[in-house]
Every structure is written in C-alpha cells, then in structure tokens.
Amino acid sequence: MWGSKGGSSRGRQQREDQQAAGEAEAYEEQSELPDMVMEIEDDVLEEYNESEGTDQDKSQLLAKALALLGLLVCLVLLGLMVYFGVTYDKMRQRLRQAREGLQNTTKQYLKLQQRARMQEEQYCSHFRNSTQHWLQLFCEKYECPSRICDPDWILFGRSCFLFSNVSQSWEQSGETCTQLHGYLAIISSKKMQKFLLEHGKKSIYWIGLTDKVMEGSWVWVDGTKVADGIMLWASGQPDNAFNRTLRMAENCGVLSQRGWLDEVCARKLPSICEKSAVRLHLIFQRARRG
C-alpha cells in the first residue's frame, strides 16, 4: 500500500514538474511573440516608407516633366505669335504701298486726262483757225450742220463718237482715245445709250466708267459721279465679281445690250471714244469778228 502511494505521489510530482516546465516554455513563447510582431511591423513600415518615397520621387519627376512641356508649348506659341505678327505687319505695309501706288496712278491718270483736254482745245483752236475761211466759203454755198465730226466719227448731240474694233484693256483704250483727242465715252442719257447701241457692231464696248479710285464709288473719266446723274446698270450690276483667270476684281465699266456691266479692266475689248463736235457757228462768228 505504501509503496503504491509513494509511486503515485512521485508520478504526480513528475507530471506537475512537466506541466510547470510546459507552462514556463509557453510563457517564454508568449513573451517572445510581441517582439516578433514588433519586428514584423518595423519591417512593413520600413518597406512602406521606402515605397512611399519612391512614389514621391516619381511624382516630382512627372511634375517637372509637365512643367518643361508647358514651358516648351509656351515658347512655341510665343514664336508663332511673333511670326504671325511680323507677317501681318509686312502684309499691311504691302497693302498700304499698293493703295498709295493706286492713288498715285489715279492722280497721274487724271492729270493726263486734263492734259488731253487742253491738247484737244489747242487742236480745235488750230483747226478753227486753219479751216474757218474754207468752211465759211463752203457753207455759203451749201447747207451745213451746226456741228461736224472728223471722218469715221458719228455725231450725236454735241459730241462725236468713234467705235473702235481694236480689242484692248480699259487703260489702253483710254490712251487710244486720248491720242485721237478724245476720251472713253460718257453716257449722259438714255437717248445717247440707245444711239450707241444701234450704231455699235459689237455686243460689248469699253466706256469711261470706273471705280478704281474707291471701290463701289463709280465715276466717269471726267471726274463726275455716276450717282449724280443717270444710271443704266443691267440687272444685278455692278456685282464686282472676282475673275479667277485674271485674278482681278471688276473695276471698269462696259456697255452691252443689257446695259452697263462691271468688268475686269485688263480684259481685251473694243471701245467707244467721244470728243466734242466742232461748232461751226462759233467759227463763223469769230471769222466775222476778225
């Protein structure tokens, strides 16, 4: 009995010792667990901080790249603005020079027109002085009209008209009329226009009508404005259409069966010249006074 009790007490003691040893190991393991957790947390935080620092570097690099790109775009836009500004200024200067050249050409044309009139007056004076005696003798024997025209010129009212079949530009036609001591025809009435249309053999002729000095302000070659007198424009005219072949606008007037039309001044067309008819009664009066 005693022996069995003693054996059981020793066994119990061993089990208690083992249990105590196990509890001690378990306590040691539990005491080491927070240290392991802290080490793991430190590692994770360090990796997170490293990754966060890398992202910040990437963000800074991206911001710098965008800033450089924006600066480059601004420089390009500034260069384009400077280029277009310089180009616009050059084009404006060219336009101003062209406008001044046109104004000077118009002034020269008007001076030439005035000179042509003076030459016409001198020519008529010379004609009257040289032929007045012959005309007086002729008209004493034959019936004479009150006004006469040169050969190939047609009398209407107080003017003589010549229908030229030579196709020239508007400027060249005006010079031809000036050489003949006249000017491109100025239509002052419906009767005159009807007369010219009846006697013209062509369908269209240059007349002394233009708006080259100021667009839309049509004037005759003697300086009078069309708006101040009769206007016989065809329907829908003037339209100032742009001629793509000649690359010019329509700034000169022509006479057609429809009425007046605006046409490109460089186009080759026949023309109608006009000049004052010689007044015989004034010649006779001067001859009698002389």
C-alpha positions as a printed NumPy array, in Angstrom:
array([[   0.   ,    0.   ,    0.   ],
       [   2.669,    2.443,    0.958],
       [   4.705,    1.611,   -1.994],
       [   1.865,    2.211,   -4.294],
       [   1.134,    5.547,   -2.658],
       [   4.752,    6.56 ,   -2.874],
       [   4.854,    5.683,   -6.582],
       [   1.739,    7.573,   -7.323],
       [   2.998,   10.661,   -5.484],
       [   6.206,   10.633,   -7.463],
       [   4.33 ,   10.282,  -10.68 ],
       [   2.106,   13.155,   -9.718],
       [   5.206,   15.183,   -8.867],
       [   6.712,   14.425,  -12.262],
       [   3.546,   15.412,  -14.025],
       [   3.405,   18.645,  -12.106],
       [   7.021,   19.341,  -12.947],
       [   6.375,   18.633,  -16.615],
       [   3.288,   20.8  ,  -16.529],
       [   5.254,   23.605,  -14.894],
       [   8.019,   23.247,  -17.467],
       [   5.437,   23.37 ,  -20.255],
       [   3.828,   26.426,  -18.774],
       [   7.255,   28.062,  -18.49 ],
       [   8.013,   27.321,  -22.153],
       [   4.581,   28.581,  -23.11 ],
       [   5.175,   31.763,  -21.107],
       [   8.546,   32.23 ,  -22.743],
       [   6.974,   31.737,  -26.174],
       [   4.211,   34.206,  -25.295],
       [   6.782,   36.718,  -24.098],
       [   8.776,   36.373,  -27.363],
       [   5.643,   36.808,  -29.583],
       [   5.252,   40.619,  -29.096],
       [   8.913,   41.098,  -30.007],
       [   8.384,   39.176,  -33.258],
       [   5.256,   41.179,  -34.008],
       [   7.101,   44.444,  -33.42 ],
       [   9.946,   43.311,  -35.693],
       [   7.449,   42.428,  -38.452],
       [   5.675,   45.763,  -38.043],
       [   9.003,   47.605,  -38.257],
       [   9.9  ,   45.75 ,  -41.468],
       [   6.495,   46.52 ,  -43.01 ],
       [   6.695,   50.192,  -42.044],
       [  10.213,   50.448,  -43.472],
       [   9.119,   48.877,  -46.776],
       [   6.068,   51.17 ,  -46.861],
       [   8.216,   54.233,  -46.24 ],
       [  10.612,   53.168,  -48.994],
       [   7.747,   52.613,  -51.463],
       [   6.164,   55.953,  -50.444],
       [   9.456,   57.734,  -51.014],
       [   9.754,   56.158,  -54.486],
       [   6.222,   57.306,  -55.426],
       [   7.015,   60.825,  -54.279],
       [  10.153,   60.858,  -56.436],
       [   8.13 ,   59.672,  -59.432],
       [   5.515,   62.364,  -58.793],
       [   8.197,   65.035,  -58.599],
       [   9.791,   63.815,  -61.845],
       [   6.375,   63.803,  -63.552],
       [   5.634,   67.336,  -62.318],
       [   9.   ,   68.56 ,  -63.628],
       [   8.383,   66.896,  -66.985],
       [   4.932,   68.513,  -67.272],
       [   6.394,   71.893,  -66.326],
       [   9.082,   71.585,  -69.022],
       [   6.462,   70.532,  -71.57 ],
       [   4.272,   73.514,  -70.65 ],
       [   7.267,   75.857,  -70.978],
       [   8.073,   74.375,  -74.381],
       [   4.467,   74.838,  -75.553],
       [   4.508,   78.453,  -74.33 ],
       [   7.74 ,   79.111,  -76.234],
       [   6.284,   77.591,  -79.41 ],
       [   3.104,   79.672,  -79.068],
       [   5.169,   82.8  ,  -78.436],
       [   7.247,   82.069,  -81.54 ],
       [   4.1  ,   81.594,  -83.631],
       [   2.646,   84.857,  -82.309],
       [   5.838,   86.716,  -83.223],
       [   5.926,   85.103,  -86.691],
       [   2.301,   85.906,  -87.494],
       [   2.703,   89.417,  -86.088],
       [   5.677,   90.099,  -88.354],
       [   3.87 ,   88.569,  -91.344],
       [   0.747,   90.65 ,  -90.676],
       [   2.819,   93.82 ,  -90.406],
       [   4.568,   93.078,  -93.717],
       [   1.267,   92.397,  -95.474],
       [  -0.191,   95.606,  -94.049],
       [   2.798,   97.581,  -95.336],
       [   2.449,   95.996,  -98.781],
       [  -1.244,   96.809,  -98.842],
       [  -0.525,  100.407,  -97.855],
       [   2.114,  100.68 , -100.592],
       [  -0.273,   99.188, -103.17 ],
       [  -3.009,  101.608, -102.107],
       [  -0.633,  104.563, -102.334],
       [   0.538,  103.347, -105.75 ],
       [  -3.058,  103.109, -106.951],
       [  -3.805,  106.603, -105.688],
       [  -0.709,  107.969, -107.427],
       [  -1.683,  106.177, -110.632],
       [  -5.165,  107.657, -110.446],
       [  -3.762,  111.148, -109.909],
       [  -1.452,  110.709, -112.874],
       [  -4.36 ,  109.452, -114.964],
       [  -6.474,  112.482, -114.08 ],
       [  -3.544,  114.754, -114.91 ],
       [  -3.147,  113.041, -118.273],
       [  -6.883,  113.417, -118.844],
       [  -6.681,  117.132, -118.103],
       [  -3.668,  117.454, -120.362],
       [  -5.574,  115.636, -123.108],
       [  -8.42 ,  118.123, -122.804],
       [  -6.005,  121.009, -123.052],
       [  -4.457,  119.425, -126.128],
       [  -7.943,  118.942, -127.541],
       [  -8.728,  122.597, -127.044],
       [  -5.465,  123.568, -128.702],
       [  -6.204,  121.186, -131.556],
       [  -9.7  ,  122.594, -132.005],
       [  -8.356,  126.13 , -131.892],
       [  -5.775,  125.292, -134.528],
       [  -8.432,  123.545, -136.599],
       [ -10.747,  126.543, -136.443],
       [  -8.007,  128.973, -137.309],
       [  -6.815,  126.939, -140.274],
       [ -10.182,  125.997, -141.755],
       [ -12.563,  128.753, -140.799],
       [ -12.143,  130.568, -144.106],
       [ -12.727,  127.407, -146.123],
       [ -15.761,  126.471, -144.025],
       [ -17.237,  129.888, -144.4  ],
       [ -16.952,  129.724, -148.176],
       [ -18.301,  126.182, -148.266],
       [ -21.312,  126.845, -146.051],
       [ -22.187,  129.967, -148.017],
       [ -22.816,  127.703, -150.99 ],
       [ -24.106,  124.532, -149.292],
       [ -26.304,  123.849, -146.267],
       [ -24.118,  122.943, -143.268],
       [ -24.968,  121.375, -139.914],
       [ -24.358,  123.283, -136.737],
       [ -21.672,  120.799, -135.697],
       [ -19.348,  118.496, -137.602],
       [ -17.148,  115.47 , -136.779],
       [ -13.934,  114.06 , -138.161],
       [ -14.111,  111.18 , -140.673],
       [ -15.325,  107.862, -139.164],
       [ -16.747,  109.71 , -136.158],
       [ -20.54 ,  109.793, -135.686],
       [ -22.323,  112.92 , -134.498],
       [ -24.86 ,  112.782, -131.686],
       [ -25.905,  115.943, -129.905],
       [ -22.811,  117.948, -129.139],
       [ -20.367,  115.039, -129.272],
       [ -18.714,  112.834, -131.85 ],
       [ -18.319,  109.099, -131.242],
       [ -15.869,  106.592, -132.686],
       [ -16.446,  102.819, -132.421],
       [ -13.047,  101.139, -132.199],
       [ -12.855,   97.494, -133.279],
       [  -9.395,   97.022, -131.755],
       [  -9.567,   94.913, -128.577],
       [  -7.565,   96.486, -125.774],
       [  -7.634,   96.814, -121.994],
       [  -9.569,   99.665, -120.4  ],
       [  -6.392,  101.705, -119.798],
       [  -5.079,  101.093, -123.331],
       [  -8.44 ,  102.078, -124.797],
       [  -8.349,  105.323, -122.821],
       [  -4.858,  106.083, -124.152],
       [  -6.029,  105.412, -127.702],
       [  -8.932,  107.826, -127.272],
       [  -6.54 ,  110.428, -125.845],
       [  -4.289,  110.098, -128.893],
       [  -7.355,  110.821, -131.014],
       [  -8.01 ,  113.959, -128.927],
       [ -10.94 ,  112.315, -127.146],
       [ -11.799,  110.141, -124.166],
       [ -13.796,  106.999, -123.393],
       [ -17.493,  107.68 , -123.914],
       [ -19.555,  109.259, -121.124],
       [ -23.215,  108.247, -121.372],
       [ -25.443,  111.007, -120.026],
       [ -28.895,  109.975, -121.29 ],
       [ -30.998,  107.019, -122.385],
       [ -31.216,  108.513, -125.89 ],
       [ -27.437,  108.557, -126.149],
       [ -27.202,  104.948, -124.973],
       [ -29.864,  103.868, -127.456],
       [ -27.972,  105.675, -130.237],
       [ -24.707,  103.95 , -129.327],
       [ -26.33 ,  100.504, -129.128],
       [ -27.929,  100.999, -132.552],
       [ -24.683,  102.024, -134.228],
       [ -22.331,   99.597, -132.47 ],
       [ -21.433,   96.446, -134.402],
       [ -20.033,   94.617, -131.36 ],
       [ -22.015,   93.302, -128.411],
       [ -19.865,   94.981, -125.77 ],
       [ -17.646,   98.11 , -125.59 ],
       [ -15.475,   99.831, -123.033],
       [ -16.886,  103.164, -121.796],
       [ -15.404,  105.791, -119.472],
       [ -16.737,  104.257, -116.252],
       [ -14.624,  103.035, -113.294],
       [ -14.477,  102.602, -109.509],
       [ -10.71 ,  102.048, -109.325],
       [ -10.178,  105.052, -107.062],
       [ -12.66 ,  103.877, -104.416],
       [ -14.433,  100.524, -104.511],
       [ -18.168,  100.964, -105.095],
       [ -17.896,  104.675, -105.988],
       [ -18.347,  104.724, -109.77 ],
       [ -17.194,  107.815, -111.635],
       [ -16.774,  108.87 , -115.253],
       [ -13.369,  109.72 , -116.689],
       [ -14.158,  113.432, -116.392],
       [ -14.49 ,  113.058, -112.599],
       [ -18.301,  113.274, -112.362],
       [ -20.015,  110.697, -110.149],
       [ -22.456,  108.258, -111.684],
       [ -24.719,  108.629, -108.65 ],
       [ -25.221,  112.298, -109.507],
       [ -26.652,  111.522, -112.944],
       [ -28.465,  108.823, -114.861],
       [ -27.623,  105.186, -114.089],
       [ -28.312,  102.489, -116.673],
       [ -26.861,   99.403, -114.985],
       [ -28.014,   95.984, -116.128],
       [ -29.958,   93.872, -113.656],
       [ -27.72 ,   92.663, -110.831],
       [ -24.892,   95.016, -111.767],
       [ -22.367,   96.04 , -110.65 ],
       [ -21.513,   92.799, -108.817],
       [ -17.703,   93.219, -108.507],
       [ -17.199,   89.526, -109.319],
       [ -13.653,   88.132, -108.986],
       [ -12.146,   86.805, -112.217],
       [ -10.184,   83.676, -111.297],
       [  -8.398,   83.553, -114.655],
       [  -7.055,   87.115, -114.486],
       [  -7.097,   87.128, -110.644],
       [  -8.658,   90.588, -110.556],
       [ -11.911,   92.191, -109.478],
       [ -14.242,   94.061, -111.838],
       [ -13.487,   97.786, -111.603],
       [ -14.211,   99.109, -115.114],
       [ -17.483,   99.658, -116.983],
       [ -18.68 ,   98.355, -120.347],
       [ -21.746,   98.981, -122.47 ],
       [ -23.776,   95.938, -123.548],
       [ -27.24 ,   95.28 , -124.918],
       [ -28.372,   94.626, -121.33 ],
       [ -26.985,   97.926, -120.066],
       [ -23.861,   98.785, -118.099],
       [ -21.739,   95.955, -116.699],
       [ -18.656,   95.972, -114.487],
       [ -15.723,   94.052, -115.954],
       [ -12.052,   93.296, -115.246],
       [ -10.027,   96.267, -116.511],
       [  -7.352,   94.034, -118.066],
       [  -9.807,   92.258, -120.375],
       [  -9.312,   92.94 , -124.103],
       [ -12.433,   94.585, -125.578],
       [ -13.332,   97.187, -128.24 ],
       [ -14.169,  100.684, -127.06 ],
       [ -16.18 ,  103.828, -127.795],
       [ -14.337,  107.158, -127.908],
       [ -16.005,  110.525, -127.525],
       [ -14.99 ,  114.127, -128.161],
       [ -16.743,  117.428, -128.624],
       [ -18.062,  118.233, -132.067],
       [ -16.751,  121.3  , -133.867],
       [ -19.258,  124.158, -133.538],
       [ -19.413,  125.902, -136.905],
       [ -21.462,  128.891, -135.843],
       [ -18.802,  129.93 , -133.345],
       [ -16.189,  129.656, -136.054],
       [ -18.253,  131.864, -138.347],
       [ -18.839,  134.363, -135.573],
       [ -15.134,  134.607, -134.856],
       [ -14.391,  134.83 , -138.547],
       [ -16.81 ,  137.739, -138.942],
       [ -15.358,  139.495, -135.917],
       [ -11.898,  139.047, -137.329]])
